[in-house]
Amino acid sequence: KIKYVQHSLGFLPFPPKSKIEILKLGFKYPIAFLLTIWRRLNIYSTSALIQPTFMCCAGEQAYLSNKKNNKIKTLIKIPCPEYDEYLELKKIKRKIKKKEKYAVLIDSYYDHPDQVYNKENSFPPEKIPSFNEYYDPINNFFKELNKRSNLKVKIGAHPRSDYKKNPYAFGKIYYNQTAELIKDCEFVVVKASLALNFAVLFKKPIVFILNDFWKYNTKRQIIHVAKYFKQEPINITNLNNKNFNFLKKRKINYLAYKIFAKNFINNINNTNKKYSSHEILLNNIKK
């Protein structure tokens, strides 16, 4: 028998489509609907797979979901990877210097696999936006933001991105520095990314953006994540004065942040919150 560890992490509050939503989409796209059902019926049941000896769960949602599986021997509560980075940054002591005011855009690059390679299996069937349809509204948003504020923009690059040329008209791209950027920023602009965990941990205001040209499921995810924080995303396709009210009132719903952190980032007890995921995992395996 082979013992192995599996991780259950990297979740955001994306609820499954309701029956009514599925039926409406099914009537609109009947062929794609039938193909989706056929694909689902041909997927092998995960119950036939060998179950892990240890399941590491980041957040209450992952823990409760895996607790239903009686075949998993041991569940281990660990923090998500973003929490590990958060702990490391808290240890760094820096000299106090004049604070530069800036906003952070959490990058979600155009060639992301979820957008480019999942076209055939996507339901509903979706048209991939053009390069300009993807980036122009974002650039227009930051152009207007630049007019209304004195804030600079810093872009936390997606870890899998590899830009030969910066597609953003405003802001410098920073690689492998998203956590550091968010720690000292004024607010964070995001679609729906796991990097927003940093904004929650560092208690930074979050601004969700949505583009009419983005795919149906992308827009749906953004709306649901924003709703979790008691917000509505800004539609950057058609900007108006109301879209920039957040500049006057950058409020944080601390209760929503606390609930989100418990459900998706770290739900272990206070005693273990100073330990990283690998430290907790090693301590449990040695027992």
Disulfide bonds with the S-S distance in Angstrom:
none
